[in-house]
Amino acid sequence: MDLADIAQHGVVSTADARTLGIGAGQLRLLVRSGRLLPLVRGWYAVAPMVGEAPWRAADPFAAARSLHRLRTAALLRSFEGRVTASHQSAVVLRGGRLWRADLETVHLTRTRDDHSRHRLGAVLHPRVAMEPSTGPDGLSTVPMAVAVVQVGLVPIAGRHSPDPMESLIAADGALHDGHITGEQLESALALHRRHPQVEGVRLLLRHADGRHESVGETRLAQVLRTLEYRFTPQVPIIARGVTRRGDFGIDGTDVVVEFDGLAKYVENSVRPGFPTVRRALADEKARQSDLEDAGKEVARVVWADLDHPAGIKAKVDRAIERASRRRRSA
């Protein structure tokens, strides 16, 4: 029998190893060989017998999420039911969307008492008036709506302050996937009504919308709101007898704002090869041609544009002007 055979959620403890007769010296050898990865004191991730270890994924963000999930699993097991995963740790366990959340720190919320000792690399939050639930892989988490609110209340990676955009991004993803409702978000906000940072989260969550299909679309929607455009997400457009959907239709115009189509087509590919990219480019070209044949002007926005609202405004305004000229000449 191997450590992989007794691992739960991909992790084992030194006590687990001892049941197989594996002591401290052998554990050190297994770490040096790459079969084990130390997570927290006394706990290790076990590399699979076949295939790449998830924490070595080519996509850095995927690798960071995998490592965070393993650390969270180890800490949950070590606390033996006295805590539940919360904040971004719960979002990770439930497969939700994140942007700049700090994945170096595991967040846990006490469930039974206030006497659990802290662990290195983890923050233990006071117990809150809610019942924990079980995530898809059987690990205990706060309800998803609670985690969505919480992730905007703690510092993001590399900073000492929170960003309520993290809550909006997580909310859009959870609404899109059918994991939460608007009423559950309201209840979660009420649960944290005394938190000093909750007002910023509340203001942004007024705009939570499950029609946004990616982190980038949530960010772009926020930019468009800031620029005071009125828009409709996933606006239906009939082109060549087929109903297409534009990412954002600017209300009262024939302009569609599209977010980084190539990224959306290949976002599930860790390292997309040339055939994948070529198909994505062909699909995107056909999509834009269909939108233009339907009388729409397209303003295309890529990820790098999202930090430059003035540039996005220029693109959208140019598209509005082109649409106006087209109508005048029709």
N, C-alpha and C positions, 0 to 999 in steps of 0.2 A: 504493500500500500504506500502511496506517495502523499506528500503534503497537499497536492492538488485534489486528492480524493476526499480530504477532510475539510478543505477550505469552505467557509461559508461567506457568500458575497465576495469571493476572491481574496479573503484574508484569513490568516491564522495567527494564533498567539503562541508565545513560548510554551504555555501550558498545553496547547494542542500538539505542538511538536514533541513534547515529552511523552505523550501517549504513544508515539511511534518510535520512541527510544532515541530521539534526536535532541542532543544537548546543545549548550551554548557554543562549543567549538564548531560543531557541524553547521549550526546556523550561520556562523561567520563565514564559513566556506561557501555556503549556498548563496550568501549575499555577494561575495566576491565573484562567484560564477555567473551572477545575474539571474539566478532562479528565484531569489527572494529580493524584495525591496523593503527596507525599513520604512515604516509609516509613522507610528508614534511608539513611545516606549513599550516594548514587549509585544508589538504587533507588526506583521509583515504582509505585504501583497505577494501572491504566488503567481509566477509567470505560467501561462498555459503550456502544456506539453507540446502542442502544435500551434504554429502561428505566432505572430508578434504580440508581445505584451501590450495591453491597452495604453499604458503610460509611456510607451515609445512610439505612439502614433505619429505619422509624418506631419499631420496638421497640429501645430502647437496648441491651438485652443482645444481641440479634441483631446489631446494628451493631458492638458491641464484639467479638463473636466473629469477625465477618467481617474487621474490621481486624486482629485478632490473627492470623488465618489468613494474611492477606496479608503481614504483617511477618515471620511465620515462614517463608513461602515465599521472601521476598526474602533473608533471612539464610541459609537453606539453600543457595540458589543462590550466594550470595556466598562461602560457605565451600567450595564445590566438592567436596562429598563428605567433608570432614573432620569433620563433625558430623552428628548426627541430632536431630530434634525429640524432646523429652522432657517429663516433668511435664505441666502443663496444656496446653502447646503441642501435645503429641502427642494429648491427649484432644480438643482442638478439631479437629485435623486428622482425627481418626477419628469425629467427630460424637458424642462422649460427653457425659454429663451433668456439669455443674458448678454450683456455687452461688455461693460468694464467692471463687473463685480470682482471683488478680491477673492481669488480662489486659493490663496495661500493660507487663509484662515478658515477653519471650520466653525460654523455657528450652531449652537445647541441651546435648547430651552429646557429648563428643569420641568419635570412632570410630577415629582412626588415630594420634594423637600427643597430646602435652600442650603443644604449642607454638603452637596457634592463638591469635591475638590476640583479646581481648575486643572487643565492639562495644557502642556506646551503646544502651541499652534491651534488652540481652540478658545472660543469665547463662550462662556456659559451665561445665558440670559435668565432673568427671574421667570418663575412660573407665571403663565397667563391663563385667563379663564376660558380655556377651550380644551376639547378632547383631541388628543393626537389621532392621526389616521395612519393608514398603511400605504406606502408607495407601491409602484408596480413590481418592484423586486422584493417586497416583503419587509422593507425597513421602515421604522417608525418616523413619521414627519408630522409637522404641523399641517393643517389643511392648506391646500394650494393657495387659496385666496389670502390667507394669513401670511404665507411666505412672500406672496407678491407685494403686499404692503411693506413687510419687514425689509425686503432687499433694498428699498429706497431710503431706509433709515440708518444705514451703517456706511462707513467710509468705503469708497470705491478703491480699486487697485492704484497704489502709488500716491494716494491723497489722504488727507486727514478729515475730509468732509464727505458726506453722502451726496448722491445725485438722484433726485426723484425720477429721472428718465429711466433708471433701472426698473422701477416699479411699473412704469408705463409699458416698457418693452416686455416685461414678464407678463403683464396683464393682457396685452394684445395677443401674445402667444397662447396663453391659457384660455382666453375667450375663443380664439380661432380653433383650438383643439377640442373645445367643448368641456374643458376641465373645471371651469368656474362659471358663475353667473354674476350679473351686475349686483344682485341683492347680496350675494356672498362677499363681494368686494366692499359694499357698504358696511356690512357687519364687521369685517376685518378692520376697516378704518375706525369704526366705533371702539373696537377692542384696544386700539392704540391711540385713542383720542388725547391722552395726556402726554404723549411723546413730544418733545420739543420740535422735532423735525417733521411731524406728520402733516402739517398744513401744506407744505410744498408737494408732498405726495398726493394729498387730497385734490389739490388744484389740477395736477396733471392727469389723475385718474378720471376726471370728468370727461376726458377725451378718449378713454380706453375703447378700442374698436377691434373686434375680431376679424374684420375684413382685411386688416393689414397682415400680409403673408410672410414678413421677414423683419428682422431687426432694422434693416435699412429702410423699409417702408414706414415703420413706426417713426424713425428719425426724420425721414423726409416729410411725413405728415406734420410733425412738430415744426419743422422749418417753414412749411407752407402756411401754417397757422400764424406763426410769428410774423411772416411777411403779409399777413392779412388777406390771403387769397381764400375764397370760398370754393370748396371742392367736394367731390363725391368719390370715395374709394371704390375700386373695382366696378367702374362705370361700364354698363353693357353697351357694346357697339356692334351693329350688324354690318358685316363686311362680306361681300360676295355670298350672301345668303347664309352666312355662319355668324353666330353670336360670339364675338370676342369680348374680352374685358380689359379695359385700360386700367393701369394702376391708380391713376387719379385723373378724373375729369374736372377741369376748371369750370365751375358753374357759369352758365351764361355765355360760354365761348365754345369754339370747336377745337379746343386744345386739350391734349392728353399728355400728362407728365408720366413718363415711364422711368422706373428705377432699375438701373444696372441689370438689364436682362440677362447678360451672359452669366453673371454671378448666380442669379436665381436658377438658371438651368443646370449649373454644375455644382451647386452648393452641397449636394450630397456626395460629391466625389472628393475624397481627400486629396488626391493628386490626379486631376483629370488629364487623360491623354489626348493626343491630337485628334483622334476621331470624335471624342466627346465634345471638344471645343469646336471642331468644325461643324458638327450637327447643331450645336447651340447657336453658332453664328448664322447658320442657314435658317434655323427656326426664327431667330430674332429678325433677320432681314425680311422673311416672309410676313412676320407679324407686323412690322412697321409698314410694309407695303400695303397690307390689308387695311390698317388704320388710315393710311393716306388715301386709299381708294374710297374709303367711307367719308372722305371730306374732312379728316382730322389733321391738325398740325401736331407734331410730336416734339416735346421738349424732353431730351434724354438726360438723366442725372445718374452719375456714378458715385461710388462710395466716397471718393476723394472730394467730391463737390460738397458733401454734407457739412463740412466745417467752414464753408464759404457761402453763407446765405446770399450775399450780394451777387455772386456768380449765378446762383440758381435763379434769382429774380431776373437777371439779365436774360437767361435762357427762356424763362417762361414768358417774359414780356415780348421777346422777339417772336416767339411762337404765336402769341396773341395778335401781334401786328401782322404776321403772315396770314393768319386766319382772317383778319379783317380785310386785308387786301384781296384775298381770294373771294370773299363774299361780295365785295364791291365790284369785282370784275366778272362775277357770275351772271 
